[in-house]
Amino acid sequence: GDPYAIEPSHTYTGSVGAVYVAQLTVYGAFGWSDTDTYTVQIFSPIQGVMRDVAIDDGLWYLHKETNRYRSGGLPFADWQTGGYGVAETASAIQAFQVQGHRPGGDPWEDPYVEDVQRGWNTLFTHSVVDPMTVQSAGDPDGDGDGVGVGIYVDYNHSIYEAGLAMMALASTGSPNRVAHTGPPIYVRGQTYYSITQDMADWFAWGQNDSGVARGGWRYQPNSGESDNSNTQFPVL
């Protein structure tokens, strides 16, 4: 079976508030074994509890659907089902992170941490570095390094994809963590904080500076057009 999806089932009965400690032991082919525990508590099926159960079920589904692989000695993962791999993978990562499963956690205690770490290795490989220039509305290069960074697969939808990637990057809670993949100098080896700043610079550079489109974005940077379906992503 799938070693990432160990899911035996057991029904616990008892009064509300009762606490049980489940114990799982895994045995290997060469005589080794490892044991861990999981605390279970019985709650009344009120709205908040059922909401949390639904979230747990959703995250477990994403965990089981993770496409894991290795390349160049590094672990990768994605959740790509269509043509917008960055958008899909960033959205899955965001779902884990907003529930506290962040890349700086311990993957030995939280299996979702490994999923997130692998996902970031994948996302950073899709980074695109663009030189920054002074524009009519000012200088978009907030950190003065001369570049901005977009993360996307499809240039024709780059604002949409990079917006979702930057939202997830801002939710990592790991500003000092270092990227292990992506273009050298500006992504690989840089902190998440530095990459986030360069993404903010990229969006400032790609914002429309004049006419009726001023202040907004469309599908590509500096398109000369704006609509709210795209503009929402850099803003968020």
C-alpha positions in Angstrom: 0.0 0.0 0.0 0.8 3.7 0.1 3.2 4.4 3.0 1.9 8.0 3.1 -1.7 6.9 3.5 -1.9 4.6 6.6 -5.5 4.9 7.6 -6.9 2.1 9.8 -10.4 2.9 11.2 -11.8 2.5 14.6 -15.0 3.7 16.2 -14.7 5.2 19.7 -17.7 5.2 22.0 -18.2 7.0 25.3 -19.4 10.2 26.9 -18.6 13.6 25.5 -15.2 14.7 26.7 -13.8 11.2 26.9 -10.1 11.0 25.8 -8.5 8.0 24.2 -4.9 7.5 23.1 -4.6 5.5 19.9 -1.3 3.7 19.3 0.0 2.7 15.9 3.0 0.4 15.3 4.6 -0.1 11.9 6.8 -3.1 11.3 9.5 -3.1 8.6 10.7 -5.9 6.4 14.0 -6.3 8.2 12.8 -6.6 11.8 12.5 -2.9 12.7 9.4 -1.2 14.1 8.3 2.2 15.2 5.4 3.3 17.4 3.6 6.6 17.8 0.4 7.7 19.5 -2.5 9.9 18.6 -4.9 11.5 21.0 -8.7 11.2 20.3 -11.4 13.1 22.2 -15.2 12.7 21.8 -17.1 15.9 21.1 -20.7 16.7 20.4 -21.4 17.1 16.6 -22.0 20.8 16.8 -21.3 23.2 13.9 -17.7 24.1 14.8 -16.7 20.5 15.4 -18.2 19.4 12.1 -16.4 22.2 10.3 -13.1 21.1 11.8 -13.8 17.5 10.8 -14.5 18.6 7.2 -11.2 20.5 7.1 -9.4 17.5 8.4 -11.0 15.3 5.8 -10.1 17.8 3.1 -6.4 18.0 4.1 -6.2 14.2 4.4 -7.6 14.0 0.8 -5.0 16.5 -0.5 -2.3 14.5 1.4 -3.3 11.2 -0.3 -3.6 12.9 -3.7 -0.1 14.4 -3.5 2.1 13.6 -6.5 5.5 12.9 -4.9 8.8 12.4 -6.8 12.5 13.1 -6.5 14.8 15.0 -8.9 18.5 15.9 -8.5 18.5 14.4 -5.0 15.7 16.7 -3.8 12.1 15.8 -2.9 9.3 17.4 -4.9 5.5 17.3 -4.9 2.6 18.9 -6.9 -1.1 18.8 -7.1 -1.4 19.6 -10.8 -4.5 18.3 -12.5 -4.8 20.8 -15.4 -2.7 23.4 -17.2 -2.2 25.8 -14.2 0.2 23.8 -12.0 1.4 26.8 -9.9 -2.1 27.8 -9.1 -3.2 24.3 -8.1 -0.1 23.5 -6.1 0.0 26.9 -4.4 -3.7 26.5 -3.4 -3.0 23.1 -1.9 0.0 24.4 0.1 -2.1 27.4 1.3 -4.8 25.0 2.6 -2.2 23.2 4.7 -0.4 26.3 5.9 -3.5 28.2 7.1 -4.2 25.2 9.4 -0.7 25.4 10.9 1.1 22.8 8.7 4.0 25.1 7.7 7.4 24.4 6.1 9.3 25.2 9.2 7.5 22.4 11.2 8.8 18.9 12.0 7.9 16.4 9.2 8.6 13.5 11.6 5.7 14.6 13.8 3.5 16.2 11.1 3.3 14.4 7.7 1.7 17.5 6.1 4.9 19.5 6.7 6.8 17.2 4.2 4.0 17.8 1.7 4.4 21.5 2.0 8.2 21.4 1.9 8.1 19.3 -1.3 5.5 21.7 -2.8 7.7 24.7 -2.3 10.6 22.9 -4.0 8.3 22.5 -7.0 6.9 26.1 -7.0 10.3 27.7 -6.8 11.4 25.9 -10.0 8.7 27.9 -11.8 10.2 31.3 -10.8 10.8 33.8 -13.6 13.2 36.7 -12.9 12.5 40.0 -14.7 14.7 43.1 -14.7 13.1 46.1 -13.0 13.1 49.5 -14.7 11.9 52.9 -13.5 8.4 53.5 -14.8 6.1 56.5 -15.3 4.5 55.8 -11.9 7.9 55.4 -10.1 10.5 52.8 -9.3 8.9 49.4 -8.5 12.2 47.9 -7.2 11.5 48.0 -3.5 14.7 46.3 -2.4 17.0 47.8 -5.0 18.3 44.5 -6.3 17.3 45.3 -9.9 14.8 42.4 -10.4 11.4 41.1 -9.6 10.2 37.5 -9.4 7.0 36.0 -10.8 6.1 32.3 -10.1 3.9 30.8 -12.8 3.6 28.1 -15.5 1.4 29.9 -18.0 2.5 33.4 -18.9 -1.0 34.1 -20.3 -2.3 33.7 -16.8 0.8 34.8 -14.9 -0.9 37.4 -12.7 -3.4 34.9 -11.5 -0.9 32.1 -10.8 1.8 34.3 -9.2 -0.9 35.9 -7.0 -1.8 32.6 -5.6 1.9 31.7 -5.2 2.6 34.9 -3.3 -0.4 34.4 -1.0 0.9 31.0 -0.1 4.5 32.3 0.4 3.2 35.0 2.7 1.5 32.3 4.8 4.6 30.1 5.4 5.4 31.8 8.7 9.0 31.1 7.8 10.6 34.3 6.5 14.2 33.1 7.2 13.8 29.7 5.5 16.0 29.4 2.4 14.8 28.2 -1.0 16.5 25.0 -2.2 15.4 25.3 -5.9 14.8 27.9 -8.5 17.0 30.3 -10.4 20.3 31.0 -8.7 21.1 34.4 -7.1 17.6 35.7 -6.8 15.6 32.5 -5.7 17.7 29.5 -4.9 19.7 30.2 -1.7 17.5 33.3 -0.9 15.2 33.6 2.1 11.5 33.4 1.7 11.4 37.0 2.9 13.7 38.1 0.1 11.7 36.2 -2.5 8.4 37.6 -1.2 9.8 41.2 -1.6 10.9 40.5 -5.2 7.4 39.1 -5.9 5.9 42.3 -4.5 8.3 44.3 -6.7 7.3 42.1 -9.7 3.6 43.0 -9.1 4.4 46.7 -8.7 6.3 46.6 -12.0 3.4 44.7 -13.7 0.7 47.1 -12.5 -0.9 49.3 -15.1 0.3 52.9 -14.8 -1.9 55.0 -17.0 -5.3 55.4 -18.6 -8.6 53.8 -17.5 -6.6 50.6 -16.5 -4.4 52.5 -14.1 -3.8 50.7 -10.8 -5.1 47.3 -11.9 -3.8 44.1 -13.5 -5.0 41.7 -16.1 -3.6 38.3 -17.1 0.0 39.4 -17.9 2.1 42.2 -16.3 1.9 45.6 -18.0 -0.9 44.5 -20.2 -2.5 47.9 -20.5 -5.8 46.4 -19.4 -7.3 45.7 -16.0 -10.2 43.6 -14.6 -11.2 42.7 -11.1 -10.9 39.0 -11.5 -7.1 39.4 -11.9 -6.6 42.5 -9.8 -7.9 40.7 -6.7 -4.9 38.3 -6.6 -2.0 40.8 -6.2 -4.1 42.7 -3.7 -4.8 39.6 -1.7 
